[in-house]
């Protein structure tokens, strides 16, 4: 502002206190924080509460008096004319609220970002004092008096800054999600959180954006943004997939009664010495070995025992007869098999050729075979799992009435309640309605009604009516055959080809007890009819809308908007 401005005396600069010529000026100068005299061409910088800063050089005494510039000299003169000295003000620096340290220890102090640490209230640049870094030690973040690295600082009082749930979307844009839009959250709400997940891994394989992974609890979990495509829901055998409709699509109209409509059935066993360590007759292992040696497959996705936890099943791609023999036998918990069809994890075991030329066999429970058949019926891109889905050319189903949660069965039921450590167990079997456990010498450790282990079984297994694997090429189990023999049901021409390769090396005859197989299949269906909350209808559409499921099962509609 210049003296030519007619309103110069009427318009003080913003943020600058008006100066007065009256008698109160001297009193104010001795009782209030002192600010530098405003220059005519700029406004002074207002002070910030709570920030400790170094005073200008002339006040802190860090610049010799003979080096003070004209403007600083003027300030010094003003201080003298006000009659204020450091001793008289009660503050070492000559002011009442600058926050500086005693004597010559003044320094700039950061205040959390409210003002720059190296700028004084009147706009002067000052030095910043830094703490020397520690040498030879790591940063201490958990020591006494230390704050954790994720502690939030300077939160406004009463503020809740935790990451909001998905329901904030509706609150912010006032748009309700259509009921027909299906996300992973629906699957989570209706199947996983309800304990109905059967750990088949179909949802992982179905996801076209690789957004679903396998958690530490061996259950599906969202690992990145869900696109709401609905495929995880559609293909879930306990969610949107009407599995009994898949039976008819795969095997025809006669594939829904009794034990289905098989081509032929046998009781068979392997005569090789390695059968001693196998389950029943060792037929599954023998079939896979013959397919591998004939060049029909490049590998077989089977179960193996974990290196870390005894009797815990994990997915494994066997590519040699030796690997197949080493992993004979049955482990009674799921492996999320279809969630392990990504060929990248098996790249080191597969031939270096076009993935489209690969041929694999899959051994799994009936629900897993239902899942792979449904996935293969559509040409949609399943992202990293797609090549593995397309490579499955042979499927072998294991007869199954129920499967178990590993930690509930091995930890709670066997070890804690019955005192049998998993390390003691050499073989397990569910036969004639009994849970049978043997040690490494073949001696019996336990024979008990399998219903006593119901609390360890996967809840979703109760809803399954597929004891004999209607959608498989071959079904293999123990029911219907004597000890050391396997019951084999050949269901498709593909399965018959596999049988013909294997049959010369087997001891076999007609299935000994077809009635036992059909009877257990009928029992399994009745159990499922009692457990299903929806109608069992092989002629209804293959996919069940989430809206219909929610109505029948009483689950939440649009759970992501309801704070799921």
ROTI-529555 format. One line per 4 residues: number of its first residue (from 1); for each residue x, y, z of C-alpha. Coordinates in pm, whole numbers, plus 50000, padded with zeros to 5 digits. Example, Ala and Ser with C-alpha at 12.3 -4.5 7.8 and 13.67 -1.06 7.14 Angstrom:
2
1) 51230:49550:50780  51367:49894:50714
***
This chain:
564
1) 50000:50000:50000  50136:50350:49919  50065:50682:50081  49864:50779:49773
5) 49587:50532:49866  49299:50744:50006  49186:50456:50232  49530:50368:50356
9) 49446:50463:50713  49104:50289:50706  49197:49940:50566  49450:49751:50776
13) 49614:49448:50616  49438:49114:50683  49578:48933:50981  49778:49238:51100
17) 49668:49411:51421  49602:49780:51382  49869:49999:51540  49759:50280:51764
21) 49910:50611:51855  49710:50636:52178  49842:50587:52529  49740:50213:52535
25) 50005:50119:52279  50287:50100:52531  50074:49895:52769  49979:49647:52494
29) 50342:49611:52386  50444:49496:52734  50153:49253:52794  50088:49088:52455
33) 50294:48874:52219  50502:49114:52017  50480:49103:51634  50718:49258:51390
37) 50619:49596:51258  50428:49548:50932  50613:49647:50623  50422:49862:50379
41) 50455:49610:50092  50367:49277:50266  50155:49125:50540  50322:48957:50834
45) 50271:48582:50896  50029:48515:51183  50159:48306:51468  50040:47947:51522
49) 49937:47821:51862  50138:47533:52000  50437:47564:51766  50773:47618:51925
53) 50992:47822:51689  51324:47999:51691  51300:48376:51715  51457:48611:51461
57) 51832:48628:51472  51848:48962:51657  51623:48839:51940  51788:48499:51993
61) 52132:48648:51992  52261:48414:51723  52376:48697:51496  52633:48947:51624
65) 52499:49297:51673  52737:49446:51418  52581:49216:51147  52223:49322:51205
69) 52060:49462:50890  51863:49785:50873  51527:49615:50923  51647:49405:51216
73) 51805:49716:51365  51471:49888:51346  51306:49601:51534  51576:49616:51797
77) 51520:49986:51829  51147:49933:51863  51209:49685:52142  51429:49931:52320
81) 51182:50215:52273  50907:49996:52419  51114:49965:52732  51112:49585:52725
85) 51426:49389:52802  51469:49012:52825  51512:49026:53202  51207:49247:53252
89) 50964:49043:53036  51023:48722:53223  51121:48541:52901  51480:48480:52805
93) 51416:48579:52445  51231:48896:52526  50876:48777:52454  50603:48605:52650
97) 50489:48320:52422  50742:48227:52159  50802:47880:52305  51179:47891:52262
101) 51424:47709:52489  51636:47869:52755  51929:48085:52655  52092:47999:52324
105) 51917:47658:52280  51639:47791:52057  51538:47564:51771  51251:47504:51533
109) 51007:47235:51647  50773:47045:51415  50409:47065:51524  50269:46777:51321
113) 50231:46963:50994  50031:47270:51098  50315:47503:50995  50656:47446:50838
117) 50907:47364:51107  51171:47598:50968  50960:47915:50936  50910:48158:51223
121) 50573:48335:51279  50698:48647:51100  50805:48449:50793  51176:48421:50866
125) 51361:48102:50763  51541:47943:51058  51755:47636:51110  51597:47299:51188
129) 51766:47078:51443  51763:46708:51350  51831:46411:51574  52135:46213:51464
133) 52037:45867:51335  52124:45567:51552  52413:45355:51433  52437:44978:51450
137) 52079:44923:51573  51746:44882:51399  51458:45119:51443  51278:45052:51770
141) 50903:45049:51721  50788:44817:51998  50997:44938:52288  50862:45086:52608
145) 50703:45422:52541  50705:45369:52164  50399:45409:51948  50308:45126:51710
149) 50369:45214:51344  49997:45209:51264  49891:45450:51542  49689:45740:51409
153) 49795:46081:51538  49611:46413:51575  49265:46260:51528  48985:46512:51582
157) 48797:46438:51904  48519:46187:51848  48631:46101:51494  48614:45739:51376
161) 48850:45698:51082  48844:45319:51050  48792:45193:50695  48416:45202:50633
165) 48224:44897:50523  48090:44855:50173  47753:44991:50284  47899:45343:50268
169) 47861:45316:49889  47482:45332:49918  47496:45604:50182  47715:45827:49963
173) 47552:45792:49623  47198:45703:49731  47193:45414:49481  47061:45077:49591
177) 47220:44764:49447  46975:44568:49231  46873:44238:49386  46987:44056:49072
181) 47347:44179:49112  47545:43902:49280  47884:43953:49445  48128:43737:49639
185) 47969:43887:49952  47651:43693:49875  47849:43369:49858  48027:43463:50179
189) 47700:43544:50354  47498:43241:50242  47760:42964:50221  48096:43039:50383
193) 47984:43229:50693  47699:42981:50740  47947:42692:50757  47802:42530:50443
197) 48120:42552:50234  48237:42205:50119  48584:42331:50022  48566:42214:49661
201) 48735:42530:49525  48489:42577:49237  48439:42946:49321  48816:43007:49298
205) 48832:42841:48956  48524:43025:48829  48641:43380:48907  48732:43563:48583
209) 48934:43828:48767  49134:43604:49006  48972:43789:49294  48918:43481:49512
213) 49194:43298:49694  49228:43035:49967  49269:43161:50324  49469:43016:50612
217) 49147:42846:50728  49125:42659:50394  48815:42857:50298  48763:43089:49999
221) 48836:43455:50063  48835:43775:49860  49190:43883:49777  49111:44179:49554
225) 48815:44376:49422  48503:44178:49333  48348:44273:48998  48005:44134:49076
229) 48005:43893:48780  47817:43628:48988  48019:43329:48857  48145:43227:49203
233) 47785:43208:49317  47655:43040:49002  47899:42748:49012  47898:42682:49387
237) 47736:42341:49454  47595:42482:49779  47499:42815:49628  47380:42883:49276
241) 47454:42546:49110  47158:42308:49113  47383:42003:49123  47108:41751:49048
245) 47039:41931:48721  47410:41895:48639  47370:41516:48675  47119:41510:48391
249) 47320:41750:48175  47629:41532:48215  47487:41181:48226  47139:41191:48079
253) 46784:41143:48204  46860:40810:48374  47134:40961:48588  46911:41057:48881
257) 46785:40733:49028  46950:40444:49210  47323:40452:49140  47276:40622:48805
261) 47305:40453:48469  47658:40308:48456  47807:40122:48162  47950:39845:48380
265) 48060:39773:48738  48337:39563:48891  48505:39460:49212  48879:39483:49146
269) 49219:39501:49306  49582:39551:49210  49817:39255:49241  50138:39460:49263
273) 50324:39476:49596  50270:39851:49635  49897:39788:49699  49975:39720:50065
277) 49984:40093:50131  49681:40178:49922  49314:40222:50006  49113:39902:49943
281) 49217:39758:49606  49445:40038:49483  49245:40076:49158  49257:40456:49139
285) 49636:40462:49152  49661:40184:48896  49427:40359:48650  49629:40681:48675
289) 49961:40498:48627  49832:40330:48311  49698:40658:48171  50032:40824:48242
293) 50245:40547:48092  50022:40533:47783  50072:40906:47726  49702:40977:47773
297) 49767:41229:48050  50056:41453:48155  49966:41438:48522  49692:41380:48780
301) 49567:41625:49042  49539:41420:49360  49573:41467:49737  49896:41439:49931
305) 49973:41461:50300  50107:41793:50423  50472:41805:50527  50383:42026:50824
309) 50064:41865:50961  50005:41491:50976  49698:41370:50787  49619:41712:50644
313) 49540:41686:50274  49687:41921:50014  49651:41932:49637  49935:41774:49445
317) 50001:41722:49074  50159:41378:49029  50348:41337:48702  50529:41004:48759
321) 50417:40655:48864  50644:40685:49168  50463:40999:49287  50128:40826:49242
325) 50233:40519:49441  50380:40737:49715  50043:40908:49760  49808:40609:49763
329) 49535:40600:50024  49255:40834:50131  49276:41143:50350  48944:41253:50492
333) 48953:41627:50439  48919:41847:50133  49199:42018:49940  49011:42298:49756
337) 49115:42097:49448  48953:42319:49185  49121:42619:49344  49456:42463:49251
341) 49403:42436:48875  49626:42735:48803  49905:42580:48598  50165:42835:48709
345) 50212:42657:49042  50275:42327:48859  50486:42473:48578  50803:42302:48704
349) 50633:41961:48676  50471:41996:48335  50617:41956:47985  50722:42274:47809
353) 50440:42287:47558  50124:42480:47478  49885:42457:47778  49606:42381:47531
357) 49781:42053:47452  49795:41938:47815  49581:41652:47940  49519:41597:48311
361) 49317:41366:48532  49131:41485:48842  49059:41267:49143  48806:41419:49378
365) 48482:41401:49570  48151:41403:49378  48096:41774:49448  48434:41858:49294
369) 48346:41657:48983  48010:41838:48960  48199:42167:48974  48452:42088:48701
373) 48181:41954:48469  47976:42271:48508  48279:42493:48447  48371:42301:48132
377) 48022:42344:47989  48088:42715:47930  48351:42890:47721  48394:43179:47963
381) 48748:43280:48053  48843:43163:48402  49163:43370:48402  49464:43192:48556
385) 49259:42875:48616  49127:42854:48261  49398:42633:48108  49372:42392:48401
389) 48994:42371:48373  49020:42291:48001  49301:42037:48056  49094:41800:48272
393) 49011:41507:48041  48960:41227:48295  48765:41245:48620  48759:40988:48900
397) 48506:41034:49182  48557:40878:49525  48239:40745:49687  48156:40990:49963
401) 47883:41041:50221  48061:41323:50401  48398:41489:50447  48555:41650:50750
405) 48712:41967:50873  49075:41872:50936  49117:42060:51265  48785:41936:51405
409) 48844:41571:51314  49215:41525:51380  49258:41782:51655  48938:41791:51856
413) 48774:41452:51795  49071:41218:51769  49355:41383:51962  49179:41583:52232
417) 48877:41363:52300  49017:41017:52220  49390:41063:52280  49500:40951:51932
421) 49776:41171:51790  49777:41222:51411  50140:41108:51411  50033:40764:51537
425) 49789:40704:51250  49894:40489:50956  49555:40450:50784  49197:40575:50814
429) 48877:40440:50660  48504:40501:50675  48345:40162:50613  48008:40005:50701
433) 47906:40322:50885  48216:40315:51104  48521:40534:51146  48820:40302:51148
437) 49169:40417:51247  49485:40203:51231  49845:40256:51339  50151:40222:51116
441) 50165:39846:51182  49804:39796:51076  49679:39750:51433  49338:39898:51511
445) 49336:40218:51717  48965:40297:51684  48644:40151:51545  48346:40372:51619
449) 48015:40474:51463  48090:40750:51215  47787:40945:51338  47982:41015:51658
453) 48206:41237:51444  47919:41434:51293  48028:41759:51460  48359:41740:51271
457) 48192:41688:50933  48146:41973:50686  47793:42101:50737  47735:42139:50363
461) 47789:41764:50311  47447:41700:50464  47287:41863:50160  47465:41638:49910
465) 47273:41352:49743  47563:41245:49521  47724:40946:49694  47853:40781:49375
469) 47972:41077:49167  47714:41093:48890  47923:41332:48680  48249:41134:48681
473) 48404:40906:48419  48486:40648:48686  48361:40607:49043  48570:40410:49294
477) 48501:40318:49656  48478:40033:49903  48101:39987:49939  47977:39675:49754
481) 48307:39486:49759  48488:39263:50008  48802:39368:50195  49103:39454:49980
485) 48882:39506:49675  48757:39833:49527  48413:39886:49378  48447:40040:49030
489) 48162:40203:48838  48235:40289:48475  48006:40577:48375  48132:40716:48041
493) 48312:40603:47726  48615:40798:47851  48603:40600:48173  48571:40277:47979
497) 48887:40360:47781  49074:40413:48108  48941:40084:48245  49049:39891:47934
501) 49405:40023:47973  49415:39908:48336  49209:39587:48332  49490:39348:48215
505) 49687:39419:48534  49393:39381:48773  49223:39096:48951  48851:39167:48904
509) 48499:39026:48876  48144:39160:48865  48050:39400:49143  47979:39183:49443
513) 47692:39377:49602  47506:39624:49384  47235:39647:49647  47482:39789:49900
517) 47581:40068:49663  47221:40152:49571  47111:40133:49933  47374:40377:50054
521) 47298:40606:49760  46929:40608:49861  47020:40679:50224  47241:40968:50113
525) 46959:41118:49907  46712:41098:50194  46960:41277:50420  47002:41547:50157
529) 46626:41590:50110  46591:41645:50484  46873:41901:50489  46808:42103:50174
533) 46605:42419:50227  46524:42435:49856  46333:42190:49633  46534:41903:49485
537) 46445:41920:49115  46664:41771:48838  46443:41937:48575  46468:42294:48710
541) 46716:42550:48568  47082:42474:48640  47147:42807:48817  46960:42930:49125
545) 46919:43307:49166  47048:43447:49493  46707:43608:49550  46544:43264:49545
549) 46812:43115:49769  46783:43402:50018  46409:43352:50037  46443:42977:50096
553) 46740:42990:50335  46658:43319:50508  46990:43486:50424  47050:43860:50385
557) 46966:44035:50061  47248:44262:49934  47468:44182:50236  47737:44428:50122
561) 47486:44712:50167  47381:44574:50504  47729:44589:50658  47847:44233:50582
***
